[in-house]
C-alpha cells in the first residue's frame, strides 16, 4: 500500500468503523507513475518483473498510468491518504511530537494505520492507541451520509429521525469560531488547516501554498491542546468540535460554517472566549449605560394544557427594522448566578462600568451596601479566573492604539502622493498599505501574527531580497520608507519596492481606500535598488545603519555610542557586518541599551550557501520577532522557501540569558518601543473624529462634536449656522464655529 493503510477488520461490529472499509486494487510496479510527491512505493522500470502492489482507490487514481493529464491526477482528492501517511512519518522521531501528530488524526481514521506493520515499526508511536491521545477533530462522514439519505427519502418517519439530536445540532466548530449544522457546512482542504496549526515544519501540502491566505486569519484556539471545547446548553453530550468529513471528490476536508466556505482572506478581530459559560442570564444586563427592552404588546400566558401566543411590535422603514426600545429602566430586584458572573466580569475588566455603579449609588438607584457587595463578588470571581490562567484570551486578536490612531488619520486624509515624472508633478495613488500587520494576536507561546512570506527576488540580487526582508518584517522600517519625503521621487527605490511588496505580501491589508492608478504599478527597474543597507536607509532620519568591522556586538555598540555621544539616539539601529570582518560568529543579545533607551532585537539575517542556483547568487535565512514584551518567540523563512515557519521555543530565552551565537550573520535590526502618550493620542483621536476639546458644554462638561444639524441657528450669536453640538444625547446646546 502506498498510503500504508490496512483495511478495517471484517468481524468488527461497529457500523461507523465498517463505513471506512477501503477497496483495494492491484497494479504492477512498472505501471506506476514516477511522481515524487506522496509516493511511498518503489518503481520497477523493467516490464519483465511482474511485481504487484495493492493500492486503495485514491492512490490508484493518483499513481496509475492512465490517459488523464498529470495535473488532473495531482489533486488532494487523490493524494490525501498518502499525504496523511507522510505527515505521520515526518518529524525527528520525538515522542511528544508524535503524540501531537496522532492527535490530528480522527479516531475513526486511526483503524487504518494502528495495525499497519510500517506504522508499528515507528518507535515514536509506541505509547499511542485508538483512544490515546484524544483527537482534536472528529469525523462525521457517516452521520452526514445518513442524514442526506433520510432527507432524500422525504417521508414523515425519515424527517423525524433527521431532526433528532444525532443529526440536527449545530455542533460543528468552524475555524473562525462559528458553529454550524452538518448539512449546511462549507468545506476546506484538510492539508491547509493542518499546515496552519502545525507551523514548525513545512508539510509539503498538496493544495497550493498561495491558498494558505484563506486560513491565515482563523482563530488560534480552533485546535485546543487541553480539549476544552464548549458545550451547547452546558450539555457534555453536545460538544461543539472541529469536524472533518471525507468527500468523494475533494477528499478529506474540514467543515466550516456556510459563511466561510472555501476559507476567507479577510482580517478578523476575534474576541476572547467567555471564561465561565456560554449561557445568557434570564434577565438582561443591569450594569450598562443603556438597556434594551423588547417591545411586547401581548405577553405569553401559560395554562394547564396550552399557552397563548406572545406578540411583539416591529417597526420598519428605510432606515432599517426596529424591534426593541433603548431605555434606562433597570430591574435590580432579581438576582441569578449567571447574572452575578456576568456583572463580576464587567466590574473587574471595565473601569467605566465600575464608575457607572458608583454613579448609581450617588443617584440613589441602588444602596451603597449592594454596590459594595457587587465589588466583593467581582473580586472573588477575579481570583478564580486568575488561578485558571489566561487561556481564554489565547486566540484573540487586537489592533494597537498607535495603529488605530494612524488608521483613523489616514482614512481622514488624501492618500495620494505627488510624483515627479517627466519634469512635472503628478498626483498618483498610493497602492501599498501604510501600516503592515495592523492585526496582532495574543497567543500562548508569544509568536504573534505570522510574518509575510518575502518573495525571493530572483530577478534581482541578494541585497534586494535582504532589503525587502527587513521592510516586510520590521513595520517601523516600512513606516520610515512610507513617510520619507523622497517617496514621490521616481528615481528613488522606495515607492517601487513598497508597491511590489504590497502586491506580493500584503494583499487586502489596506486600512484606507486603495487607489487603482499609480505610476509605480510597473516592474521594478533593475538599477534602482541600492546595493547596501547604508544606501537604502541613508535618507531616513529615524534609522541608522552601522557597518561594523569589529569582532563582537559589544565592540560595535561601543563604537556606535561614541558617534551618538550627546545626541538623540534613533528609533531603529541596523548593525551590518562589514566585508572585512573576520569573525564568523557573533553573539547577539535580545536587548541592548543606548543611554536611557532600551532596544529589542527584531530581525536578523544570516547568509547561506545556495544549492542549484545560478553562479554567484546567495541564499539566506531571516529570523523575525514582533515588538512588545509578550512576543518572545521567533519566525523564520529562507529566501527560496514558500512557507514561514515557527522557530522552536528557547531562542534568546532566559535559559541562554537572552544571548545566542549566530553563524554567518549578515545584519541585525534593533528597535526601541517608545511608550505611546495616551493623553496626546486621545486628543488626536478626538480631532480625527470631529471632537473639539477647546469648546465644552457648560451643563455636562463634555467636549463638543460636529453637528449633523446644519440648518439650525447658533444658540449664542443667533445669527450663524450651527457647527458644534453637545455629545450628550438630548442636550439642546448647539453653537457655531465662533
N, C-alpha and C positions, 0 to 999 in steps of 0.2 A: 504493500500500500504506500502511495506517495505521501498521503497525509497521516499515515501510521494509525489510522483509526481501526478499531476492532468492532465487529458487528455486535449489537446487544444480544444477550443470551436469549435463546428461543423459549426457554422454560420460564421466563420472567412473567409474573402475574400483574405487573404494573402496566396499565394501558398507556400511561404517559411515556414510560420508557420504551415500550414497543412502538410507539409512534415515531421514534427516531431510528428505526431499523433502516439500514442503508442497503442499496443494491450494488452488487459487485460486478465488474466487467473485466474480462481477460484481454490482455493486449501484449503483443510481442515487443521486446525491448528495442528492436530495430525500427519499430513504428512510432516510437516516442519522439516528440519534438525536443530539440536541444535548447529549451528555454533555461535561462539561468535563475530566474526569479521563481521562488516557491516550487522548485523541483528537487525532490529528495530521493529519486530512484536513478540508478546508473543507466547509462546508454550502451547500446551494442551496435556498432557500425556494420558489422558483418551480418548479412542476411542468412548465412549458413547456420548461425546459432539461433535456435528457436526458444530461447529463454522467455518465459511468460510471467508477467506480473499482473496482480489483481488491482484494479483501480475503482474507486467509487464513481458515481455518475459525474460529480463535479470535476474531479481530477481527470476523468476520461475525456470530458469535453475540452478540457484545457490542454492536455498533453498529446492527444491522439492526432495523427496526421490526417487531416480531412481537407475538404475543399474550402472551408471557411477561411477568411482572411485572418492574419495574425492578430490584428487589432480587435477583432470580434471575439477571439478566444481569451485575450488578456483582459478580462473583466473580473470584478470582485465576485460576481455571482458564480464563476467557475473556480476561483482561486481561494475562496475564504477558508476551506478546511485545511489546505496546506499552509496558508498564512497563519492560522491559529497554531499549527504544529511548529512553524518557525518561531513564533512568539514564545512558545513553551520551552524550546531548547535553547533560546537565546540567553544572554547574560553571562556572568562569570562563575556560575555554579554556587553562588551564595544561597544558604538555606532560607534566610528571611526574604531575599528577592524572589526565590522560587515560590514561596507561600503567597507573595503578592501577585505574581503572575497567575497562579492557580485560582486566586480569588476572583479574577476577571472571567473565569470560565463558569457558566451556569451549571447548576447541579445536574440537570438532565443531559448536558453535553459531556460530563465527566465520565460517563459509562463508556464512551468511545475509546478513551485513552487509558483508563485506570488499570486495565489488564493487558495493555499492549506491551510486548517484550521490549520494544525500543524505549517506551516510557519508563518501564520498571528499571531499566539499566541506568537511568539518570539518578545519581546518588543524592542530588539536592532535593528530590521529591520523595525521600524515604519516609517522612513522617506525615504525609498527606493522605486523605481518604476521600470518599464520595462526599462526606458531610463536613470535613475539616480541611482548610478553614472555611468558614461560612462565605458563600459567594456574594459579591457586591450586586450582581444582576440576577434576574430570574427570567426564565424562558416561558413564554405563554403562546407558543406556536399552536399547540393543540387546542387551547381554550379559544383562540381566535378562529381556528378552523371549525370547531364545533358550533360556535355562535353564528358564523356565516351560514352554516348548513341549516341551523334552526330558523334563521330569518328567511332563507330561501324556501323552506317548506311552507311558510306562511299559513300555518294552522294555529288555532287558538292554544292548543297544548304546547306547541313549539315556541310560540311567542311568550307564553307564561314562563317556560323554562329559560328562555333567553333573557328574561327580565329578572332572573334570580340573582342573588348576591355573588354567585360564582362568576357571572359574566358582567353584569351591569353595575360596576363600581368604578369610580374614577381613581383607580389605584395604580395608574401608570405615571411614574415620575419623569417629567420632561427635563432634559439637561439645563433648561433655563428656569427651572423651579416650578413650572406649571404642573397640574395634574390633569389626566385625560382618561376617557374610556377606551378600551382596546379596539373597538370597531371604528373609532373616529381619529385614530392616531396618524401622524405623519411618520416618515421613515428617514433614517440617516445611516450611512455606511458604518459598520462596526469598527473598521480599521481606523477611521478618522477619530472616533471617540476614544479608542484605545491609545492612539498616539497623543491625543490631547491630555490624557490623565496619566500617561507613562512617559514623562518628558526627559528622563535621564539617559535615554538611548534612542537612536533612530531605528525604528522598527521596519523600515523599508516598506511602507504602506503601498497597497495596490492602487488605491484612489490617488489622483494627482495631489502633490504637495500643495499646489495652489488652492485646493479646496479646504485646506486647514483653516482658512479665514472664516469658513462657515461655522466653525465650532469654537473659535477663539474666545468669544465673549459669553460663553455659557457659565453657569455657576461652578465655582471650585468645589463646593460641598455636594455636588451631584454624586460623587464617589466618597463615601464616608468610611474611614477605616474602623471606626467603632460601631458601624452598622446601626446607628441611632436614627433610623428613618421614622418619619411622622406617621401617625395613625389617623384614620378617619373616625371622628367622634370618640377618640381615645379607645377604640376597639383594636386590640392587638391582632385580631384576625383580619383586619382591614388595613394592612400596612401599605403605604404608597412607596413602591420600589422602582429602581431603574429596571427597565424591561427590554428584552430582545426577542425577536422572532426570526424565523428562517423563511425568507421569501423565495418563491420558486425561481424568479428571475434575478433579483438583486442579491440573493444570498443572505448572510447574517446581517441584520440591520437593527439599529437601536430605535425604539419607539419614542416619538416626540408628541407634543400637542399639535393640533391642526394648524396653529399659527406659526409654528417653527418647523414645518415640513421642509425637508432638504436643507435645514440649517438656516442661519441668519448672519449677515455681515455687520449688523448694527452694534454699536457700543451700548451696553446696558448698565444702568445703575441698579445693582442688586442690593436689597435691604438685608440686614441680619435676620436670622431666623428667630422666632419667638422662643425665649428660654424656658417657658413653662408649658403652655398648652395652646392649641390652635382654636379652642372653643371660645366663643364670644359670650360675654355676660348677658343675662336675660334683659336687664335694663341698660340703657345707653350710658355712655361715659358722662360723669358729672363734673370732673375737674378739667374742663375745656373752656376755651374762650367763647364758643357758641355751641348750641345743642341742636341736633337735627330731630325734628318731631314729624312722624308720618301724619299726613292729613287724612285722618279717619273720619268718615261720615257715619258709618254704622258699624258698631263693634260686633264681634262674633259672640254668640251665646250658646253655651253647651247645655243640652237637655239630656234626658235619660237615654233615649235611643237615637238621638240625632243632634245636629248642631246647625245653627243658622249661618248664613254667609256673612262675610265682612266686606264692607265697601270702602274703597279708598278714592279720594279725588285726585285726578291727574289733569294738569293744565299743560297745554302745548301751544306754541306759537312759532314764529320764525326764529326766535332766539333759542328754542330747544324745548325739552319736556321737563316739567317740574312735578314732583310727587311728594315733596316734603317742605316743611317750613323751617327756616333758620331762626331760632329763638334763643333767649337767655333764661328760660324756665328750667330749673334743675330739680330733680327729685332726690333729696337727701334722706328720705325716710326708709329706704331699702338698703340692704347690705348682703352681698353674696361673696363667696370665696373668690370666684373669678373676677369680680369687680374689684376686690381688695388687691389682688395680684396685679391687675392692670393699672390701677391707680398708684400702687407702690413703684412700679417701673417708671411711670410718668414723673413722680415726685423726685425719684433718685437721679434720673438722667436728664431732666429738663428744668432748668432754672426758672423759666417763665411760668411753668405750672406751679412750682413752689411759691413763686411770688403771687400768683393768682389765688392760691389758697390763703395766703396772708391777707390779701385784699378782701376775700370773703369774710374773714374774721372782723376786719375793720368795718365793712359794710353791714355787719350783723346777720349775714345769711347763714353762717354756721357758728356754733360756740367755739371758744378757744380750746377747750379740752378735746373736742372732736378733731380739730386740726392737729393738735399735738399727738393724738393717738394715730392719726394717719401718717405722720412723720416717723413715729416709732415703728409702725408696721413696715414702712418703706425701708428703714434701716435693717430690720430682720431679713427681709427679702434680699437686700443687697448683700448681706453676709452669706446667705445661702448660694446666691449666684456666683459670688467670689470664690467659694470653695469648689464649684463646678468648673471654674475657668471661663475663658472667653471663646470656647469652641463654637458657640452660636454666631459669633461675629465673623468667623473664618468663612471666606467666600463672598463677603460683602464688598462692594466697590464704592468709591467716592471720588469726588473732584476736590482738589486742594483749594484753599481760599485764594491763593495767588492766581491760579488758573481760572477760577470763577471770575475774579475781577478783570483779568486780562481779556477773557472771552466776552464779557459784557462791554468792555471798552471797544473791542474790535467790531462787535456787532453794531455799535452805535456810530461807527465812522466809516468813511470810504476806504476800502482796502486796495484800491488801485494805486499803482506807483507810476512815477514819471520816469520814462526810459529815454535815454539819449540815443537816438538812432537816425542815421543819415542827416547829421547836422541839425537836428531838431528834436524837441522833447515831445514824446507821445505817451498818452495815458494807456497803460496796459494792465490787464487783470493779474492779480496775484494768484497763481494756480498751485500754491503749496500752503499747507496749514501753518499758522503762526505758532501754534502750540502742539507739540507732539507728546504722546502719552498723557492726554488730559484725564483719562480714566485710570485711577490707581486702585489696587485691590489690597485687602487686609487678609493675608494668608497665614497659615500656621508656621511655615518654615522660613518666612521672610524673603521670598523671591520677588514678590510684586508682579506687575504686569509683564508679559513676555515682550522682549525687545524685538524690533522688526528684523527680518532676515535681510541682511545687506547684500545687494547684488554683487556679483564677482567682478564687474567692470573689466571684462576680458578685452574689450576694445581699447582700454587704456592701460596704464602701467600700475605697479603695486602701490605707488604713492597716492594715486587717485582712489583706490579701494581703501587705503588707510584713512584718508581724509573723510571719505564717505562713511566709514565705520564709526569714526569719532562723532560725526554730526548726527548719525542715527541713534547712537547710544548715550549721548550726553545732551539732554534737552536744553541745557544752558548754552552749549555751543551753537545749537540750532538757532536759538533766540538771538545770540550775538551776531550771527550772519544775517538773519532776517531783519534785524533793526539797524544794520550798518548803513551808513549814508551812501555807500557805493553800490547798494543793491540795484539801483537803476542804471548802472554803467554796464553796457553790453560787453565791454572788454574785460570785465571782472567776472570771475568764475562763480560768484555766489548765487545769482539768480538762476544760472544754467543748472548748477548742481542741485539746488533745492527743488527745482521743478522736476528734474529727472528722478530724484529720490522719492518725491511725493507720489509720482505715478507708479513707482515700483514697490514702495514700502508702506505708504500712509494713505491708501485709497479709503475715502469715507471718514477720515478723521478731522474734517473741517468743522470749526466752531463758528463759521460765518458763511454766507452765501458764496459759493465758489464761482469764479468767473470762467468763461469759456474761451475768450480771445486773449492770447498772450503772445508776445514776441519770443518768449522763452520755450515755446512748445516744440521747437525743433531739436535735432540731435545736438549733443554737447560738442563744441569744437575741440579737436584733439590737442591744440596748442594752448588752450585757455586754462587748464587745470594746473595749479602750482606743483612743483616737484618736491617741495619740502613743507613741513608744518610751519616753519618760520614765515615763509612767504604766504601761506594760506591764511594765517591769522594775524598778519602784521598790521592790518587796518582796524583790528578790534581792540578797543581800549580796555575792555574787561578781561582780556586773555593775554597771557604771557607765555611764550614758548622759550624754554631754556634748553639749549643744546649743550649737553654735558659730556665732557671728556673724562670726568672723574671715575674712580673705580667703584664708588658706592653711592647710594642715595643720600646718605648723611653728608657726604662731602659736597654733593650737588646742592643740598639745602643750604649749607653754609655759604657757598659761593653765591647763590641767589639772594640770600639775606643781605649780603654786602651791597648788592646792586640796589636793593629797595630800602636801604637804611634811611630813616627819617622821611619816608614817603608812604603813601597809601598802597596797601597790597591789593592786587587784582582779585577778582572772584574766582577765576579759573587759571590754574597753573599746569602747563604741559611740560613734562620732562622728556626730552628726546635724546637717546643715546647717539653720540657723535660717531662719525666714521672711524675716528682714531682711538675710540675707547677700546682698550684691550681686554677688559673684563667680560667674560662670557655670562656671568650670573650676577644679578642684582638682588639685594634683599629689599623688597618692597614693604612698606608699612601701610597699614589700613588707615591710620590717621597721622597727619603731620601738623606742626604748629608754626605759624609765622606771626610773631608779635602776639597779639591777642586773638588772632583768627585761627580757627580750627578747620582744617581741610580734610575731606574724606576722599579716599581713592575710589573713583567711579568707573574707570575703564583703563585697561592696559592691553597692548597689542604685542604679540610675540611672532617672530618670523619662523617659518617652517620651510623645509625643502620640498619643492613641488614635485609631484610624481606624474610622469607622462604629460608634462606641459611643455609649451614651446620654450626654446632656449632663452635663458635669461629671465624668465618670468618667475616671480616668487610666490610662495603660498604663505598664508598667515592665519593666526587664530586670535580672536578678540574675546576678552572676558569683561563682563559688564555687571554693574550693581546699581540699584536705584539709590537716590539720596534719602536721608532720613534714618533715624536710629533703629526703626523696626526692620529695615531691609538689610539683612546681614548675609544673605546667600547670593550666589553668582550664577549668571547665564554665560554660555559660551557658544561660539559658532566659528566655523572655518570659512576661508574665502570661497571655496567651491562647494561648501555644504549647502543643503537646501532646507535644513531644519535647525532651529535654535533650540539648544538643549540646556537642561539644568545641570550645573556642576554639583558634584557630591558635596554634602554639607561638611563644614570643617575648614574650608578655605578662609584664611585670615580670621580664624576663630580665637577664642580665649586660650584654647589649648596651645596654640602656637604664638601666644602673646600678640596677636594681630600682625604677624610678620610672615612672609613667605619668600623663599629663594626662587627667583624666576629666571629660567634659562632663555637666552637669546631675546631679551627684552628689546622691543623697538621703541615704544613710548608709553607713558603713563599720564593719566589725567586726574588731577586733584581739584575738587570743587568745594567751596565753602558754602554752607547752607545758612545764610543770614536770616534771622527771625523777621517775620512779617510784622510791620507796625499795624496793629489791629485798628487803632483809632483812625489812622490815616486811611487805611483800607476801607473802613466803613464809610468814611466821608467821601472817598472816591466812588464807592458803590452807590451811595445816595445820589451823587451828581449824575451818574450814568442813568439812574432810574428816574431822574427829573425831580429829585427832592432838594429843596432849598434849606440848608442848615442855618442860614442867616436870618430867615424870617420864621418866627414861631407863632403858633396860635396862643392868644392871651388866656383863653379859657382852659385849654387842655395841655399847653406847654409841650407840644409836639411839632416837628418840622412841617412846613407846608409842602404840598406836592403839586405837580402841574395839573390844572383843572381841565376836565373834559367839557365843561360848560363855557363855551367861548362867547356866547351871545349875552351873557349876564353882565350887568354893570357893577363895577367895583363898589364894595360896601363903605369904603373910606372916602375916596375922592368923588364918588357919584358921577363920574364922567367917562373914564376909560374902561375898556373891557377887562373882564377877569382873566388872570393868567395862573394864579396860585389859589389853592383851597386847603382847608384843614384835612389832615389824614384820617380823622375820626369820623366814622360813618354817622350821618345825621347832623353834623355841625354845619351851620349856615355861613360861617366866616369865609368870604371869598374876596381876594384883593388882586389888584393889577401888578404890573412889574415895578411900578414906582413905590 
